[in-house]
Amino acid sequence: MARLNRKSFYVGLTGGIGSGKSTVGGMLRDHGAALIDADQIARSVTVAGGAAIPAIRNEFGAEFFDATGALDRARMRDLVFADASAKDRLEAIVHPLVGQATWAAAKAAEGRDHGVIVFDIPLLVESRRWSSQLDAVVVVDCTHETQIARVQRRNGLAREAVEAIIAAQASRQQRRAAADWVIFNDGLSLLDLQTKARMIALRFGL
């Protein structure tokens, strides 16, 4: 774990879908960290009137938007799983905007004297550009079957749809290899998970 030359300590938080990553992020925030949610930022640029909407409409057409003018995420998800080039085209529009908003949020958090900033990044390992910008990486991990069960319970997706999402993400082994700390969130009670998050928070001086 290398401390980079900056005022705040930057922590990357990642995990596969259904791992409990966002829950851990909320717990670290409760311990005093600033939490920057990359997925939430991505959603904000694709709602009606969002910064990415004009370029997405120009690239993919009006059929990928709902009645409010927001991106139809389910329809776009189906497209990018079926067409890798569509995924690349979408990311070329969305990722620069998310990056700009992410660093603006980090700068604002530093201005509020947050000593630790946690970046909740679902695709941290896949992006391959975060390792040089973070001081530490925390991975929330669980088994494949636990992922499927949690996502089906939460989102009501068919098993095949969840399998496709998992297959499009980095493997468990790849994420664990990138980690400074791993929280294995399988069969844990919420209290157990809070205990593990508190231990991580203490290591970061929170």
N, C-alpha and C positions, 0 to 999 in steps of 0.2 A: 504494500500500500504506500504510494508515494504522495506526499503533500505537495501540491502544485503552488506556484507563487501567486497567491491571491488572498483576499481578505477572508472569504468564507471557505468552508470545507465542502466540496461538491461530492455528493453521493449519488451514484446511479442505482436505481431500483428497478429490477425487471423480473419476469417470470412468465411462463406460458399461460395461455388462457385458462381460467379456472383455478389458478394456483393460489389465489388469495393475495396477490401482489398489492392490489389497491387497498385492501384491508390493512395490510402492514404499513403502507404509506400513510394512511390515516392515523395509525398508532404513533408513527414517528413524528407526525405533525403535532399530535397531542403532547408529545414530549418536548416540543419547542422548535422542531425543524421547520423551515419553510418548505412547502411541498408544491412542486410544479408538475402538473399532470399533462404529459405530452398528448395523450389521447383526447383529453378534454379540450386542449387547444386545437387539435385537428378537427374536432367536432365543431368548435366555434367558427372556424373558417369555412365550414360547409353548411351552416344553417342558412336560412333565407337572409340574403343581404351580406353573407360572409365574404371575406376577401377572395376566396378561391372560386366563388360561384361563376363569375363571368368566364374565366378561362376554362373551367370544367364544362360549362354549357357549350362553349365554342368548340371544345375538343370532342365531346361525346354526344351532344345533342340534348334537346329538351326532354326526351323520354326518360332521362335519368334523374328527373326531379319530381318531387311530390307536389301536391296541390298548393302548398305554402311557398314553394320556390326553394325549398331546402333539397340537398342531395338525397336521393332515395338510396340509402346505404345498403339495404338488402339487395336491391337490383344491381348496384355497383359491385357489391361483394360477389354476387354470382358471376358477373362479367370478369372480374380480375382473377377469380379462381380458374375460369375457363380459358383465359387469354393473358399470357404473361406480358405481352406488349402493352395491354391495357393497364396492367398494374404499374408498369414503368412510366407510362404517360401520366397516370393519375399522381404517382409519387413525385414526378417532376414538377407538378403544379403545387401540390400540397406541402411537400417537405420543406421547401425554402421558406414558405410562410410560417410554418410551425417553428422552424429554427429561429426565425427573427423574433417571433413572439416569446419563445422559450428564453432566449438570452435577454430580452427586454425584462421579462419577469424576474430572471436571476439578478439582473442589475438592480431592479427595484427592491428585491429582498435584501441584497447587500446594503442598500441604502437605509434599510430599516434595522441594520445591525444584526441580521440573522447569522449566527456563527456556522450553522449547518444548513445547506440547501439540498433537498432530496429531489432528484429528477425521476419521476415515475415514467419509464420509457418501455412500452411493450416490446418494441423491436430494437432494443439496445444492441444486442449481439448481431442481429441481422444487418444493422446499418453500417457497422464496421468503422464508424467515424467518432465514436464516443470515448474510446479508450484513452486517447491523449488529452481529453478534456475533463476527466473525472479523477478524483482523489481515491475513490474506493467504489466497489460494486457489490451490492447485496442482491442475491438471487433467491426468490421464493420458489420452492420446488415441491412437486407432489407427483404421484404416479400417474401414468397415462389413464388408467381407469377412473381415478379420482377426478381428473380433469373433465373427462366425458360426463360423468355423473353430475358434477357441479354445474357445468354449462347447460346440460339438458334441463336440470331443475330450475336454473335461473332464467334461461332464454327460451326454453321450449323447443329447441332445435332437434332435428332428427340426428341420430348417432352419426350417420354418414356426413352430415354437414359439419358436425363438430370435428370429426376425423380429418376433414379437408382443411379446416382452420389450423389444427395442430400440425398437419403435414406441411403447411406453408410457413410455419414458424421454425426457428432454430430448434435443434434437438435438446433434450434435457442435458445430455453430455456436453454439448457446446456451451450452454448457459453456465453450467457448473464450472467448466474450465475457465470461464471469464470472471468468476466470482472471487472476491476477497472473503465474503461470508455467505453461507448458504443457510436459509431457514427451511427445514423440511416440514412442510405444512400438510401432513397426511395423518388423519386420525386425531388431530389436536382439538381440544376444546378452545373456545375463544379465550379463556383465561390462560391456557398454555401458550397460545399464540401471543398474547399480550406480554407474557413473561419473556418470550424469546425476543420480541421487539424491544422491550425495555433493556435487555442485555446489549443489544446492538446500539441502542441510543446511548447507553452509558459509555460504550467504547468510543463514541463520537463526542463525548463530553457534554451530552445533553442532560 
